[in-house]
Amino acid sequence: MRYATLIALMALLPLGAAPAAAHATLDRSDPPVGSTVATAPSALTLTFTQNLEPAFSTIEVRDERGARVDTGKAQVDPGNRRLLRVGLRGLSPGRYSVRWRVLSVDTHKTEGNFAFRVGR
């Protein structure tokens, strides 16, 4: 009886191993997540694992007081639709928080946040 149960379970394993629907996850950022950069960047660039829908993909960058320091609407790069960029105002030394929300071309929404520092 145990042998028959083991054979039945092994036959079902491929069904449980089917890949889940993919979502656009953050692959890398510039400045990097959690980094300290010596020079204030003029833009923040996020690269995702899937192409993005420009109308529904956003980035907000805030200083330690909670004031927005990005220059407005984030833009998906027309030559690389996995890349989302927003300009930054002249950043002073300090900690900055980033919050992003994206919609991938497969209609899945993802969001996340991280921080980086300028200066020491």
C-alpha positions in Angstrom: 0.0 0.0 0.0 2.8 2.5 0.8 4.5 1.8 -2.5 1.3 2.6 -4.4 0.8 5.9 -2.4 4.4 6.9 -3.1 4.0 6.3 -6.9 0.8 8.3 -6.9 2.4 11.3 -5.1 5.4 11.2 -7.4 3.1 11.4 -10.4 1.5 14.6 -8.9 4.8 16.3 -8.3 5.1 17.9 -11.8 1.7 19.5 -11.3 2.8 21.2 -8.1 6.0 22.5 -9.7 4.3 24.6 -12.3 5.8 28.1 -12.4 3.7 30.9 -10.9 2.7 33.9 -13.0 5.6 36.3 -13.1 5.5 39.8 -11.7 7.7 42.7 -12.4 10.2 42.7 -9.5 12.9 45.2 -8.8 16.1 43.8 -10.3 18.5 46.7 -9.5 18.5 50.5 -8.8 20.9 53.4 -9.3 21.7 54.5 -6.7 21.7 50.9 -5.3 19.3 49.8 -2.6 20.7 50.7 0.8 23.8 52.3 -0.5 25.6 55.5 0.5 26.7 57.6 -2.5 29.3 60.4 -2.2 27.7 62.6 -4.9 24.0 63.4 -5.1 22.5 61.7 -8.1 20.5 63.8 -10.6 18.1 60.9 -11.3 16.9 57.6 -9.8 16.7 54.6 -12.1 15.0 51.4 -11.3 15.3 48.3 -13.5 12.6 45.6 -13.3 12.4 42.0 -14.5 9.5 42.6 -16.9 8.4 45.4 -19.2 6.3 48.1 -17.6 3.1 49.9 -18.4 4.2 53.6 -18.4 0.8 55.1 -17.4 0.6 53.0 -14.2 4.3 53.0 -13.0 5.4 55.5 -10.4 8.3 56.5 -8.1 8.3 58.8 -5.2 11.5 59.9 -3.5 11.3 61.7 -0.1 13.8 63.3 2.2 14.1 62.7 6.0 11.3 65.2 6.7 9.0 63.5 4.2 9.2 66.2 1.5 9.2 65.0 -2.1 12.5 65.5 -3.8 11.8 63.9 -7.2 11.0 66.1 -10.2 7.6 64.6 -10.9 6.3 61.9 -13.1 8.5 58.8 -13.6 9.2 57.8 -17.2 9.6 54.4 -18.7 12.6 54.3 -21.1 11.3 53.8 -24.6 14.4 51.8 -25.6 14.2 49.6 -22.5 10.7 49.2 -21.1 12.0 47.5 -18.0 13.7 50.7 -16.9 11.8 53.4 -14.9 13.5 56.8 -14.2 12.6 59.9 -12.3 14.7 63.1 -12.0 15.9 64.3 -8.6 16.2 67.9 -7.3 19.6 68.8 -5.8 19.9 66.4 -2.9 21.7 67.5 0.3 23.5 65.0 2.4 21.1 62.7 4.2 18.8 59.7 4.0 16.2 59.4 1.2 13.3 56.9 1.0 12.1 55.5 -2.3 8.6 54.1 -2.9 7.7 52.5 -6.2 4.6 51.0 -7.8 4.6 49.4 -11.2 2.2 47.6 -13.5 3.9 45.0 -15.7 2.7 44.3 -19.2 1.2 41.1 -17.9 -1.1 43.3 -15.8 0.4 42.3 -12.4 1.0 45.2 -9.9 4.0 45.2 -7.6 5.3 47.8 -5.2 8.2 48.2 -2.8 10.4 50.7 -1.0 14.0 51.2 0.0 16.4 53.9 1.2 19.7 55.3 0.2 22.0 58.0 1.6 23.9 60.9 0.1 27.2 61.8 1.9 28.4 60.0 5.0 
